[in-house]
Amino acid sequence: MYALYCQPMNPSPINPEPGDLQKVLQHIDQLIAQATDEATRAELQGLRARLNSPEMRDMARELAGRRP
C-alpha cells in the first residue's frame, strides 16, 4: 500500500511521472471498468477517445511546458 501513496522524489525518464492528461485517462479507464451498463461505458469510451486525440495531447504537452 505504501507504494500507492508515495510519489518518487526524482522521476526518471525510464519511469516518468504521468501528466494531468494521462492521470485523467487512467481515471476514465477505471470508470469504464466499473461501469454497470453499456451506455455508460460507451459514453466514457467516447470521452476518452476525444481526450486522447492528437490535438488534446499536443495541447497538454504545450501546457505542461509552461508550468513553473
N, C-alpha and C positions, 0 to 999 in steps of 0.2 A: 504494500500500500504506500509506503514511503516514496517510492519512485514516481507514483502518480502525481504527487503534490509538489515535488521539488523540481524546479527548473534548473538546467545546467547553468553554471556561472558564466562560462565562455562557450557558447555553442560553436561547434567546429563545422567546417564545410562538409564534412562527412555526415554529420548529424545536425543540419541546420534547424534553427528554431522556426516552427511554422508561422507564417504571416497571418494577418487577420482574415484574409480571404480563405486561406487553407483551413483555418480553425472553423470558419462558418461552414465550409463544405463538409468537413468532418462531422460537425454537429448535424447537418442535414442528413448525412448518411446514417447517423444514429437514429434520427427521427424516422427515416424511411424503414429501417429495420424494426422499429417499434410500432409502426402504423398498423392499425387494426383493420383497415378496409382499403380496397384497391383505389378508390377515388382519392383518398388522402395520399397514398403512395404515388399516384400519377401526378398529383399537384406538386408534391415535394420534388419529384424527379424533374418536372418541368422547371421549377425554381432553380434546382441545382444546375441544370443544363444552361439556363440563362446566366447564372453567376459564374459558370465555368467557361464562358465564351472567351475567345481570344481578346475581344475588346475589354472585357472586365478584368482579365488577367493583366493586360497591359496597363490599365488604369490603376490597379492595385500595386503593381510594380513601380509605377511612376510616383504614386503617393507614398509608398514605403521609402523611396529615395529622398523624399522631402523632410522626413522626420528628423528632429534634432538628435 
